[in-house]
């Protein structure tokens, strides 16, 4: 069966490593690489890269050298993934505390520095350093991820920030060029109408941008333009949760396919892509090692939902070992319907660990819990949740940004909220009052499509 581009790319990376890395042939059996690679070949390659990375950070990273010595850990002690799982997790707060202690090269060798805050909106500020070689690997995977959904005949319209050197938009442009895809630098500062003009001018067939931005643009324009007649074949969305109702509305309005992308700044922006099977994420196994851990204990789990933990395998400037993402998902062990039977997958991100809020009798609520219901209302563009506690009972206020106002829209949203078993249970047991719906005008929550929402808890 034909494998997807990402699988072929990974297999080629492993074969090239066997031919160009003088140490790798001694680590593995050359006979393993004589035919089609197996899952075992990939695991051998990753173990080799893990051990090299541990030796590298032990020598060059002040943070990891101090941590490992304090715990009596030496890179040579790590002979298996079971040994590796005994290494303490790295928390985002460790990185925020002193990012320079993670640096493995001099500042003069750094080509890109990114400063950002945890969760996109709040939390301690972090800095991530990348060398020129790191950027080359990042753009390699960006191009590979694009080839999962596009080919040389496509025109890619990039709706990401541009401006500073080696920014996201610039790196994705370079990734596209590496795989022969023409890129149009649209940016995020222009109005939705101007995005349409660019589509027409360049005959763009693929749009790449943040989920909130693409969805908002669609809702603003669908009454004014025949979006399904513009020739767009694929929407490739990132930086935000895409519920199935949102996906279905985008597919109907544009008459095209919709793919999602999962990225992390700490891991090199591009991490994972959704193939045409739309059944989880294939990720960059050439440069990343993935574990799923219990969010409370940190123990590795093989089944059920847990926290994604990544280790970089090729980073030169700032490698990260067992880095906690705070994103909750699960491993998918079944072979993907796309036929890429040597690749691992993880499921869509259900939520970030710190974004859940306890209400009523102790139940946890978060935005994706309601996204899967509320975006069935075509008029809904965005919404925010506010929690108050009048008279000793939790009260949820859904502030809904809509294209068209009216009592029927408010009633449709309220009906979907009340269809949640969690909401009904807490109303019936007396720990919560009936939620309220307030409609606000189009544009109220337009923040540029980048911020990740958090529930406003005013209790």
N, C-alpha and C positions, 0 to 999 in steps of 0.2 A: 504493500500500500504506500502511496505517496506520503512522505513525511512533510510536516510544515517547515517553513524556512528556518524558524528558530531551532528546531531539532537538528537540521542539517548543519547550521552554523555552529552549534555546540559540538557536534561530532568532529567537525573540521578543526575546531580549536584544540580538541584533545589530541587529534592526530598530529597537528602541528607542534603541540607541546612535546609529543613523543619524539619528533624529529629534531626539534631545535633546542630543547632543554637537555643538557648532557646528563643531568641527574635523574630525570624521569624514567628512562628505560630501565634503570637499576631498581626502581621502585615497583614497577609493574611487569607483567608478562607480555612480551611483544606479540605473542600469538593471539592475545585478546584483541589486538587491533587489526588483525589480518582480514576480517570480514566486517559485517554490520555490527556497530557497537551496541552493547547491551547496557542495561541499567547498572550492572556490576562494574563495567568500565568507567562509567561516570562517577560512581561512588569511590573507586580507586583514585581517580584523578582528583576528586575533591579532598580526599584524605591527604594526598600528597601536597596539595596546595594549602590545606590547613596547617600541616606541620611546618611548611616553609614560612607561612605567615606568622606562626607562633614564634619561630626562631627570629624572624625579622623584628617583631615588636619587642621581644625580650632584649634585643641588642640596641634598638633605636628609640623606643617609646619610654619616656620616663614614667608615665602612668602605669603601663603594663609591667615594666621591669620591677617597679616597686611593689606592685600588687602580687606578682608571681613570687618574688623573693620572700615577701611577707608570709605567704601561704606555703612556702616550700615547694613550689611548682617549677619544674624545668621543662622546656619544650620537648626534650627527648623522652620525658615521661609519658607523653601523649601518643599512644599507639593505636587508638581506636576511637570511634565516636562516643563510646561509653566513657572512656577517659576524658574526652573533650567536654562532656556534659558536666564534669565535676568542676570545671573552671567557673568562677563567679560571673554572673551576668553584669553587663555594663548598662547602667541606667542613663537616660538623657541628662539627669542632674549631674552625673559625673562629668559629662562633656561640657555642660554649662559652667561647672565650677572652675575649670581651668583648661580650656581647649588646647593651649600651647603644650601641655604635658603629654598630649596624644600625638603631637607632631613628630614625624620620623625623619624629616629632612630640614635643611635650613630654610628660613623665610625667603631667601633669595631664589630658591628652587620652586616656590609656589606660584602658580599661574592663575589661580582662582580662589578667592575667599568669599564664602557666603555666610552672612550673619542673619539669623532668623530666630523666631520664638517658637517654643513647643506648641503643638496643636494648631499652629497657624494664627492664633489670635491672642493667647495668653501664655504665661509660663516663663521660665527662665530663658534668657537669650543664649543661643549657642552659635559657635563658629565652626565651619567645616573648611578644611584646606585641601586643595587639589593641585597636583603637579601637571605638567604638560602631558606626561604619559597617562596619568589618571583621566585627563580630558579625552585623550584618544580612545581609551577603553570605553568611556561613557558614551561617546558619539558612535562607536562601533555598535553598541547594543541598541542605542536609539534608532539607528538605521535598521538594525535587525528587527526591532519591534515594529517599525513602520512596514517592513516587508511582510509581516504577518497579515496585514490588512490591505496592502497596496502594492503596486509594481511600477515599473519604469514608465508606463503609459499614464500614470496618474499625476495630477497637479495638487500639491499639498498646500493648503492655506493655513498658516500657523498663527493661532490667536493666543499668543503668550507675550509676556513682557519682553521688550527689546530696549536697547539703550546702552547699558554698561557692557564692558568687555566680557566675553564668555558668559553672557546671561543665558537663561533657559532657551529663549527663542533662537539665539545664535547657535547654541550647541545642537538643537534639534535640526536647524538648517544644515549644519555640517553633517549630521547623521544621515539626513535625507540624501545629500549629495553623494555620500559614500556608496549608497545602494542605487544610484541612478534615478532618484525621484526629484522632480523639480519642485522647489519650495517658493511660496509667496509669503513675504514677511508682512502680515497684516497688523500684528500687535493688538493691544487691548484698549488703546486710548481713543479709537475712532468709534463713531456711532454705528448702530446696527445697520442702518441704511447703507453706510459706506462699505460694510462687510459684503453686502449684497452686490454692490457695484464692483468690488474686487472679484467676486465669484464670476460675474458676467464678463469682466474684462480679461481675466486669465483662464477662464473655463475650469475653475477649480473643481476637483472631483472628490477631494478628501478635506474635511475640516478637522483640525486638532485644536482643542482648547478646554478650559475648565468646564466641568459639568454645569455649574450654576450659570456661567456666562452663556453657554450654548443654549441651555434651556430657556433662559430669559430672552435671549435674542429671538429664538423661535416664537415665543409667545407674543413678543412685540410686533413681529413681522407677518405672522400667519394670516392675518386679516387683510394685509395690504399687498401681499405678493403670493404668487403660486410657487411656493418653495419646492414643490415636487417637480417643477419643470425647469429647474436650474442646472440639472445634470450632476448634482452631488450624489456620489455613490456610497460614501461612508462618512459617518460622524465618529470621530475618535476622541473620547472625552476622558478627562483626568481631574484630579484635585476636587473630589466631591462625590458623595454617594449618589448612585444612579439607581433609583427604584425601578421595578418592572413596569409600573404604570407610566413613569417618565419615559422609559425606553420605548414603550409601545406608542406613546404620543409622538415622540420624535420620529420613529419609523414611519408612522402614518403621514405625518405632516411633510416630511422630506422625501418620502417614498425611497428610503435607503436603509442600509444596515447601520447598526450602532455598536461600536466596540468600546470597551473601557480599558483604561491604563492605570496601573498602580505604581506610584513613585515615592521615593523618600530622598530628601536632600542628603542625609547622612550616608546613604548607600550609593550615591551617584546619580540621583534624579530618576533615571530609568531603572525600573526593577522588574515589572511583570506586565504581560499583555494578555488580553482575552482573545482567543482564536475564534474561528468561524463556528465552532461548536457552541460557543457562549456557555461554557460549563466550567467556570473557574479560570484561574490565571496560570499560564506558563511563565516561569521567571528565569532570570539570568543565572543559570547554574554554573556557568564558566567563571563567574566573578563573585558569586554569593553562595553561602551555605545557610540553609534554612532549618530552624527548629521551631516547634510549637511547644510552649510551656504553660503550666498552670499559672494563671495570673497572680495567684496568692502565694504559692509555695516556690515557684520557679522550677519545679520538676518537669522534665521533658515528658510529653504525652503523645501517644500515637493515634488516639481517637478522640473525637469530640472537639468542641471549641476551646481555644486557648489563645495565648498571646504570641504573635509572630516575633521571632528573634533571629536576627541575621548576623553573619560574620562575613566581612569582606575577604576575598581570596586573592585580590590582585592590586589593592590600593597601595600606593607608594607614599603619598603625603601623610595621610591620616587613616591607617587601618583601624577597624573597630572589631572587637572580639565579643561575640554573644551580646549584641546590642538590642536592648528592649525597644520595640516600636510603640508599645501601648495599643496597637491595633489588634482586634480580636477576629480570628478566623479559624479555619480547620484545614488539615491536610485532606486531599482527595486521593485515595489510593487506587481507585479504579482507572483503567486505561481511558484516556480521553477519546471521545467519539471522532476526533479529527484524525486519529491514527498515530499520533506521536507517542508510541508506547514506551519510550525510554525516559520521558520527561515526568518530573513531579508536577503537581498542581496544588494550589491552595484556593479555597473558596473566596467569594466576595467578602470584603470587610464588613462585618455587621455593625461595628461601632468602635470608637476609641474608648479605652478603659476608663479614662477620667471624665468622659462626657455623659455617663449615666447618672441619673439622680433618683434617689429613693423617695417614693411617695406613698400615701395611704398606709397600708398595713406592712410596708417594707418592700413593695414591688419596685423594680427598677424601670425607668422610662428613658428613652433616648430618641433622637430624631428619626433614625431609620425605622423604628417601630411604627411610626405614624406615616412615614413617607410611602410605605407600601400600600397604604389605604388612601391618604388624602389626595395624592396626585392622580387619582381616578377622576377628579373634578377638573375638567378642561380649563376652567377659568382661573385656576390657582397657579400663581407664578412662584410664590415663596411664602413661607410662614415662620413665625417665631413663637416659642412657648415661654410663658411666664408663669411662675408658681407663687401663689400667695397663701396665707393661712388665716383667713378670717374666722373667728369664733371656733378656733381649735380644729378646723378641718382643712385639709389641703384643697386648694382651688386652682385649676388649670385654666389659663386664658390663652387661646389660640388666636394670635394676631395674624390674619391672612391677607397677603397682598394678592389682589385679583385684577384681571383685565377688565371685567365688567362687574359692577356691584349689583346688589339686589337681594331680597329676602330669600329667593329660591337658591341662590349660591350659598348663602350662610347656612340654610337648612341642609343642603347637600353635604357640606363640610361637617356640620354637627352630627348628622346621621352616621357618617363614616367614623367619627370619633367614638360615638356611642356603640359602634359595632365591635369595638375592642373588648375582649373578655376581661382584660385587666381593669379597664375603666369601669365597666359594669360591676365587677366584683367589689371594687372599693367604694362605689356609690352605695351599693346594697348593704355593705357591712358598716356603713356610717363613718368611714375614715376620709371620705372625699365628697365634696359637693359636685353638682353637675357642672362640667366644663362650659366655659363661655367662648363664643366665637365673635371676634371683632374684625370687620373688613377694613382694609386700608387701601389707599390708591396705588396704582401701578407706579413703580419707581421708588417706593418708600424704602425698600430693603436693598436697593441696588448699591452694592459696595465694591463693584468691579469684578465680582466672581471669584475672588481668591480666598476670602476668610472662611474658616470652618466654624459653623455655628455651635454655640453652647446654650443650653437651657438657662434662662435667667431665673435664679432661685431667690425670691424676695422674702422668704420666710424668716 
